[in-house]
Amino acid sequence: MNEAEIKERVARFLEEHDPAGDRLEFLRARFDAGLAWVWFPEGLGGLGAHRELQQVVERELADTPQINGGKQGIGLGMAAPTILAFGTEEQKRRFLRPLWTGEEIWCQLFSEPGAGSDLATLGTRAVRDGDEWVVDGQKVWTSGAHHARWGILVTRTDPDVPKHRGMTYFVCDMQAPGVEVRPLRQITGEAEFNEVFLTGVRLSDDLRLGEVGDGWRVAQTTLMNERVAIGGGPSRRGGGVMATVLNAWREHPELRTNDLHQRLLSLWVEAEVTRLSGARLREQLVAGHPGPEGSGMKLSFARLNQALSGFDVEFHRDLGYDDWTFRRSEDVDFFGRGPGYRYLRAKGNSIEGGTSEILRNIIAERVLGLPSEPRVDKDVPWKDLPR
């Protein structure tokens, strides 16, 4: 399928479905027409087409009802590709359509108080009871859990084997008895993150993704897609946070200095390198699933976002943020807020989705082929690890 065929298909779709009508019905119809994510299989929101053709669809449908990329980010960028890779046919048909339309929001139940950078040490237990699993534990830094209908959950099902084995991956019903969501206040005053307590939560076995004990492999698919979703998305030249900085530079010539000019030029070069590297990464994705290269994109994204937001505040000579009221965050919007919010919120970019320190290890070992760090606990059963 080529660009002309995609445009023709979109044109036929618009002839049959009025964008000015019901928003949800329009999005459902778009999914059914294969125009949700064109690289997915037919019948699951896609056409089995080249991934890059999605940009054609987005341009042609730019003035029609859109999905909420902020609130739906975890579902779209992490849960969906994992379900596609490991889900049963029944799971794919049950979850993917309402996930894409935004009828059901997803969250990610991975990190724990004692298992963040070293995720494989996680201790949330899932014990089988007939056709169900009983889950007990605590997760932390869970974005959007207060909105979520479902969560992607990694648990410990066998404590007698080394930490990377004995893990199992589930879809967690966030409305099930025993699920408690508590807010975590951020430096902005908002609470987009949460801690989630799981106490005797019963999940049926048909909510399991992948084989029992294969949770680490399934989780790697989620994590690799997460890093691409955060750092490797398509962007135009001079777009993103760079666009807000450039607009401020043009609007306030009286604030310019030679030193700031030189720094802005350097940031422009880094932004272009990041953008072009992202385009190359997306081309590689056509050949298969994301690999460790996505870690480099996410690392670069975090560094660049923090540098640009810091430059923006310094240029304005004012943080421009004084609302520290505790409140629930409805969305993460870097571009609809002021420079102070972007500066504060960007501090989390080097932590969320894999810390920059861990990503450097992944790049060193799995991209550059450098010797790995000594791991004395590699063959030690999880139950014998010091905690």
C-alpha positions, 0 to 999 in steps of 0.5 A: 500500500502506498501514499496515494492508496492511503489518501484514497482510502481516507477520502472514502472514509470521510465521504461516509463519516461526518467529522462534525457528528458524534466524536466517539462514533467517528473514532470508532469508525476510524478504528474499524476502517484501519486508520487508527494505526495503519501498521497494525493488522487488518481488523485491529485498527490497521491495514498491515501497511508501512508504519511511516504511512501513518503520518499521511493519515494524520495529515489527511485527518488533521481537522477531524476529532482526535484522540487524547495523546496525553491521557491515552499515552500509556495505552497507545504507546505501551499497552497496545504494542504489548497486547499485539505481540503477546495477547490472544486473539480474544484479548486483542479484539477485546482491548485494542478498540476501546484503548485507541478511542479513549473509552478505556484509559490504561496505566502502567503497574511496574515500579515499586518502592524497592524495585525502580531502576532494578525492576527485576527485583519487584516483589508484588506477588501473584498466587494462583487459585484455580482459574484466578490469580490473587495479587498482593503488593504495591506499585509506585509512580503510576501515571494516570492511575486515577483515570485508568480502567486497566493497568499493565501489571508485572508480578512475581509468581515464582520466588524460588528462581532468579529474579529475571525468571518467575515473573508473570505479566497481567492486565489488571482490572483497576476497578477490582476489589482490593485496588487502592489508588493514592495521589503523589504530589509533584514539584508542580503541586499537581498529582499526575502520579500515584501509588497503587496498593493491591490487596487480595486482588483477584484476576482471572487467568484470561487476563494474563499476557504471555506464559507463566514465568515469562513476564520479564520478556513481555515487560521488555516489549513494553519498556522498549516501546515506552522509550520509543513513545517518549523519545522517538515520536515524529516531530517537525523541524523546529517543533516541540519545546524548541518551537516555544523557545523560538517563539519567545526569542522572536517576540522579545528581542530586548532579552537577547544576549550573545551568550544566549544566542550561542547556546540557542544555536547549540540547542538547535543543532542538538534538536535536529540531531535528535529529530533525524535520529528519531526518523531513522529509528522509526524506519528501523521499526518497520523491520520489527519490534523496538530494540535497545536503540530506543533507549538512546532516543529517550535519553536524548529527549530527556537531556534536550527537554531539560536544557530547552526548558531551562533556557526558556526560564533563563531567557524570560528571567522569571520562573513564571509559575506560582500555583502550587495548589495540590490538585489532580492532573487531568493531562500532561501538556507541555505546550499549553502551559508556561515556561515555569511549568515546563521547567519543573515538569521536565525534571521528571523526564530523566526518571520516567520511562527508565532513568538516564543512568540505566539507559546509559548502561543499556546503550553501553552494553546492548548497542555499543557492545561494551562489557557488562557490569558485574552482576553477583545476583544473576543466578541467586533465587529471588527469595534469597536476595537482600532486601 
